[in-house]
Amino acid sequence: MGITYADLRLANEARDDLEEINASAIVDKGELHLCLPEHIAM
């Protein structure tokens, strides 16, 4: 297990009115879930 860093591009294919977001993330390779802040997920 370990921590790695990743650059992400988040987009919502179902909502054309939302812009894509570029984000930096810390990734724990042992985890199974993704957590996003609500203001990004909506």
N, C-alpha and C positions, 0 to 999 in steps of 0.2 A: 504494500500500500504506500501511497505517497501523494503529495500535492503537486499539481502542475498548473500552469497558467495557459489560458486560451483566449484568443480574440474571436468574438462572436458577432454575427449579423442576424438580428432578430427582425422578422417580418411576419405579417399576417396576410396570407393569400386571400382570405375571405373578406378583408376590409381594405379596399383600395384607398380609402381616405386617411389611412394611417401611414406615416413614413417609416422606413426601415430605421433601426437603431443599431449602431455599432457599439459594442460593449466589451470590456475586459472582464474575465471571470477567473476565479480560483476553482480548480477542479480537484475534488478528492476522488481518486480512482476507485475507492472502495464503496462509494455511495451508489444508490440505485435511483434516486429521485432528483428532479431539477426544481429549484425554488426560484421564483421570480417575484419581485415586488409587484403589488397589485396594480400600480399605475403603469407598469410596463406590460403586464399580462392583459390588460383590458384594451 
